[in-house]
Amino acid sequence: MELHRCRDDVVVPGETEACFAVLRDVGTYARWWTLVRLDVVSGETRLSPGVRFRLTGARPDGTSVSWIVRVTAAHAPTRLELE
């Protein structure tokens, strides 16, 4: 199995609960996370345990890369666990 890591961060001036709600709603991702594209594979558009989605992006050399992620836990309003 090939390991992929994707890191992107930003400080958002907002209430924790409101920010976490946006983070869980993958329908908003195209508006604010342009590093990768996210497509739901199974489950709903609200990230919760069991939801699977595909992330697609590009490496620094321009090579396209895509991988499947599964939500294993949601600890509102502070953390999503993925594998």
C-alpha positions in Angstrom: 0.0 0.0 0.0 1.3 3.5 -0.9 1.0 6.1 1.8 -0.2 9.6 0.8 -0.1 12.6 3.0 -1.8 15.9 2.3 -1.4 18.8 4.6 -3.0 22.2 4.3 -3.8 24.6 7.2 -5.3 28.0 7.8 -6.4 30.0 10.8 -10.1 30.8 10.6 -11.5 33.7 12.8 -14.7 32.1 13.8 -16.5 30.1 16.5 -15.2 26.5 16.9 -18.7 24.9 16.4 -19.4 26.9 13.3 -16.0 26.1 11.7 -16.4 22.4 12.6 -19.9 22.4 10.9 -18.4 23.7 7.7 -15.6 21.2 7.9 -18.0 18.3 8.2 -20.1 19.5 5.2 -18.2 18.3 2.1 -20.5 20.3 -0.1 -18.6 23.4 0.9 -15.1 22.1 0.2 -14.8 23.3 -3.4 -15.3 26.9 -2.2 -12.5 26.9 0.4 -10.1 23.9 -0.1 -8.6 24.2 -3.6 -5.6 22.0 -2.9 -7.6 18.9 -3.6 -11.0 17.8 -5.0 -13.3 15.7 -2.8 -15.9 13.3 -4.1 -18.2 11.3 -1.8 -17.8 7.5 -2.6 -20.3 6.2 0.0 -22.5 7.8 2.6 -23.7 11.3 3.0 -22.1 14.7 2.4 -21.8 15.3 6.1 -18.6 13.6 7.4 -19.5 11.0 10.0 -18.2 7.6 10.8 -18.4 5.2 7.8 -18.5 7.9 5.1 -15.9 7.3 2.4 -14.6 9.9 0.0 -12.0 10.2 -2.7 -9.4 13.0 -2.6 -7.8 14.0 -5.9 -4.9 16.4 -6.3 -1.6 16.9 -7.9 2.0 16.4 -6.6 4.4 19.3 -6.9 5.6 17.8 -10.2 2.1 18.0 -11.6 1.4 14.2 -11.4 -2.2 13.5 -10.5 -2.9 11.4 -7.4 -6.1 10.1 -5.9 -6.9 8.2 -2.8 -9.9 6.9 -0.8 -10.4 8.1 2.8 -12.8 6.7 5.4 -14.1 8.7 8.4 -13.6 6.5 11.5 -14.7 9.0 14.2 -16.1 12.5 14.6 -15.4 14.3 17.9 -17.3 17.6 17.5 -16.2 20.3 17.6 -12.5 19.5 17.6 -11.5 16.5 15.6 -12.3 14.2 12.7 -10.4 10.8 12.5 -9.7 9.5 9.0 -8.0 6.5 7.5 
